[in-house]
Amino acid sequence: MNDLNLSAESANYLQTTLKEGVATITMNNPQKLNGWTREMMDSFQEAFRKAAATEAVKAIIFTGTGRYFSAGVNLGGTLSLMSPKKLHQMIVSNNQALFETFLDCPKPILVAMNGPAIGASVTSATLCNGIIASEKATFSTPFAALGIKPEGCSSIHFPRLMGEANAQRMLGPEGWKPTAAEALEVGLVQWVVPDDQLQSEAFKIARGWVEKNEPRSFLAGSKLNELKAVNAKESVELADAFLSAPFFKEQARFMWRKNKKSSAAMFYTLGALRPLWGRFL
């Protein structure tokens, strides 16, 4: 299914349909848990651009196939070796562009969470008009555990959505992973439905938006210009964190726990040598 006429490369990662004014963009790499590699992100960024430019599209549903909505950004699939300064610039640019894909979309977006969502796949969803979740969905933003800063405007948007205490539970050291029911209770999502009803209920909501000419809007009273400014600031902070000694230390620990000792040794070495190569940032 390729109703948005995506490129052949993008069609390897996505399915798209257009029905009654509703474009459904479906991530379709369930073997990799719909992880956001560079190729996956390029694909759905193309799909959002084409949906925005297609007159027949009045509302968008963004969802996934398989048991996960998305395992989030795959660092191994997005970063490559280059000079520290160039890498820093690339992280800033790519992160900012990722969330601007959602922020700049002029048409209402409904995210249909078919399963667990991690990291940027959670924060980006909160920048849409609304989230409908399967009862099987869970929500994880493990930034503190990874030694990095919040992204996707979550530093200001999460507290507005669900209160400061709940936001810090998710973004801070506790790393709270609310279930769909808990996410509904605190205001992170707006609807929860049985798993087998997710797509039909999502279409019903989006079709209702088409009928009443629903505008593009943001939850919790947030405004586009403010969110874009926060995204730009967070992108720099994220790049700083990615190239910091604490990040490499946490990655080394994570890889060691996964029994990936060669990767753990690489991150440990990068962290230990940070005072040397950091002078080239």
C-alpha positions in Angstrom: 0.0 0.0 0.0 1.6 3.2 -1.2 -1.3 5.7 -1.7 1.1 8.7 -1.0 3.4 7.7 -3.9 6.5 7.4 -1.7 9.9 6.6 -3.2 10.8 2.9 -3.5 13.2 3.2 -0.6 10.6 4.7 1.7 8.0 2.2 0.7 10.4 -0.5 2.1 9.7 0.9 5.6 6.2 2.3 5.4 2.7 1.5 4.3 0.4 4.5 3.4 -3.3 4.6 2.6 -5.6 7.5 1.8 -9.3 7.1 2.5 -12.0 9.6 3.0 -9.5 12.4 3.6 -7.5 10.4 6.2 -3.9 9.5 5.3 -2.6 6.6 7.4 1.2 6.3 7.7 2.2 3.0 9.1 5.8 2.1 10.1 6.3 -1.4 8.8 9.6 -2.9 10.1 8.3 -5.1 12.9 11.3 -7.4 12.9 13.3 -4.3 14.1 10.5 -3.1 16.4 10.0 -0.2 14.0 13.2 1.4 15.3 14.0 4.8 14.1 17.1 4.2 11.9 18.2 7.0 9.5 16.3 5.1 6.8 13.1 4.9 8.8 13.2 8.5 9.8 13.9 9.6 6.2 10.9 7.5 5.1 8.3 8.9 7.4 9.6 12.4 7.0 9.0 12.0 3.2 5.5 10.6 4.0 4.6 13.6 6.2 5.9 16.1 3.5 3.7 14.4 0.9 0.7 14.2 3.1 1.1 17.9 3.9 1.3 18.7 0.2 -1.6 16.5 -0.9 -4.9 18.5 -1.1 -7.0 15.3 -0.6 -5.4 14.7 2.8 -7.3 16.5 5.6 -6.0 14.4 8.6 -3.1 12.0 9.3 -2.9 8.8 11.4 0.6 7.7 12.4 0.9 4.1 13.6 3.0 0.9 13.4 2.8 -2.8 12.6 3.7 -5.6 15.0 3.9 -5.7 18.7 5.8 -2.4 19.1 4.9 1.1 18.0 8.6 1.9 18.0 11.7 1.1 19.9 12.9 4.7 19.4 16.0 6.1 17.8 18.5 3.4 16.9 21.8 5.2 17.7 23.8 2.6 15.7 21.7 3.3 12.7 21.9 7.1 12.8 25.5 8.0 13.9 28.8 7.4 12.0 32.4 8.2 12.7 33.5 11.8 11.8 35.2 14.7 13.5 33.8 15.7 16.9 32.7 19.1 15.7 31.0 17.8 12.6 29.3 15.0 14.6 28.0 17.6 17.1 26.6 19.7 14.3 25.0 16.7 12.7 23.3 15.6 15.9 21.9 19.1 16.4 20.6 19.3 12.8 19.1 15.8 12.7 17.4 16.0 16.1 15.9 19.4 15.3 14.7 18.3 11.9 13.1 15.1 13.3 10.8 17.0 15.7 10.1 19.7 13.2 8.6 17.0 11.0 5.8 16.9 13.5 5.8 20.5 14.6 5.6 21.9 11.1 3.0 19.6 9.7 0.0 21.8 8.9 -2.6 19.0 9.2 -4.0 17.4 12.3 -2.1 14.3 13.4 -3.5 11.4 15.5 -0.9 8.9 16.8 -2.2 5.4 17.2 0.1 3.6 19.6 -0.2 -0.1 18.8 2.3 -1.2 21.4 5.3 -0.1 23.5 6.9 3.3 22.5 10.3 4.4 23.6 12.2 7.7 23.6 11.6 10.0 20.6 8.6 8.0 19.5 6.9 9.1 22.7 8.0 12.7 22.8 7.2 13.3 19.1 3.7 11.9 19.6 2.9 14.4 22.3 3.6 17.1 19.7 0.6 15.9 17.7 -3.2 16.7 18.1 -3.7 13.6 20.1 -2.7 10.0 21.0 -4.9 7.0 21.0 -3.3 3.9 22.6 -3.9 0.2 22.5 -4.3 -1.3 26.0 -1.0 -3.1 25.2 0.9 0.2 24.8 3.6 1.4 27.3 5.6 4.6 27.3 9.3 4.9 28.1 11.6 8.0 28.0 14.9 6.6 29.5 16.9 9.8 29.1 18.3 9.9 32.6 19.4 6.2 32.3 21.2 7.0 29.1 22.9 10.0 30.5 21.3 12.4 28.1 18.9 15.4 28.2 15.2 15.3 27.4 14.3 16.0 23.8 11.2 16.5 21.7 10.2 19.6 23.8 9.5 17.2 26.7 11.4 19.5 29.1 8.4 21.9 29.0 5.7 19.9 27.3 5.6 16.9 29.7 4.9 19.0 32.8 2.1 20.8 31.0 0.5 17.5 29.9 0.7 15.5 33.1 2.1 17.8 35.9 5.6 18.3 37.1 5.7 15.2 39.4 4.6 12.7 36.8 6.9 14.4 34.1 9.9 14.0 36.4 8.9 10.3 37.1 9.3 9.7 33.4 12.2 11.9 32.5 14.2 11.6 35.7 16.1 8.7 37.4 13.0 6.7 38.2 12.4 6.1 34.5 8.7 5.4 35.1 7.1 3.5 32.2 3.3 4.1 32.4 0.9 1.6 31.0 -1.8 2.8 28.6 -4.3 3.1 31.5 -1.8 5.0 33.6 -0.9 7.3 30.7 -4.6 8.1 30.2 -5.0 8.8 33.9 -2.2 11.3 34.0 -3.0 13.0 30.7 -0.2 11.7 28.5 -2.7 10.1 26.1 -6.3 11.0 25.3 -7.9 7.6 24.4 -7.3 4.0 25.3 -9.0 1.1 23.5 -8.8 -2.7 23.2 -6.0 -3.7 20.9 -8.2 -5.1 18.2 -10.2 -1.9 18.0 -7.2 0.5 17.7 -7.2 1.1 14.0 -11.0 1.4 13.6 -11.3 3.8 16.5 -8.3 5.8 15.3 -10.0 6.1 11.8 -13.3 7.1 13.4 -11.6 10.0 15.3 -9.6 11.2 12.3 -12.7 11.0 10.1 -14.5 13.1 12.6 -11.7 15.6 12.4 -12.1 15.7 8.6 -15.8 16.3 8.9 -15.5 19.3 11.3 -12.3 20.7 9.6 -10.2 20.2 12.7 -7.2 22.5 12.7 -3.6 21.6 13.6 -3.2 22.3 17.2 -1.0 21.4 20.2 -1.9 19.8 23.5 -1.8 21.6 26.9 -2.0 25.1 25.4 1.5 24.9 23.9 2.3 27.2 20.9 4.2 26.4 17.7 6.8 29.2 18.0 7.6 28.3 21.6 7.9 24.6 20.9 10.3 25.2 17.9 12.5 27.4 20.1 12.6 24.7 22.8 13.3 22.1 20.2 16.3 24.1 19.0 17.6 24.6 22.5 17.1 20.9 23.5 18.9 19.7 20.3 22.1 21.6 21.3 21.8 20.2 24.8 21.3 16.7 23.4 24.4 16.9 21.2 26.4 18.2 24.2 25.2 15.2 26.2 25.9 12.7 23.5 29.5 13.8 23.4 30.0 13.9 27.2 31.9 11.6 29.4 28.7 10.6 31.5 27.0 9.4 28.3 29.9 7.2 27.3 30.1 5.8 30.8 26.4 4.9 30.8 26.6 3.4 27.3 29.6 1.3 28.5 27.6 0.0 31.5 24.6 -0.7 29.2 26.7 -2.7 26.7 28.4 -4.6 29.5 25.0 -5.7 30.9 24.0 -6.8 27.4 27.2 -8.9 27.3 28.5 -6.8 24.4 31.9 -6.4 25.8 33.7 -5.0 22.8 31.2 -2.2 22.4 31.4 -1.6 26.2 35.2 -1.3 25.8 34.8 1.1 22.9 32.5 3.4 24.9 34.7 3.2 27.9 37.7 4.2 25.8 35.9 7.1 24.2 34.9 8.4 27.7 38.4 8.1 29.0 39.8 10.0 26.1 37.1 12.7 26.2 39.5 15.3 27.6 41.7 14.9 24.5 39.3 14.7 21.6 36.9 17.1 23.3 39.2 20.0 22.4 38.2 19.5 18.8 34.5 20.3 19.4 
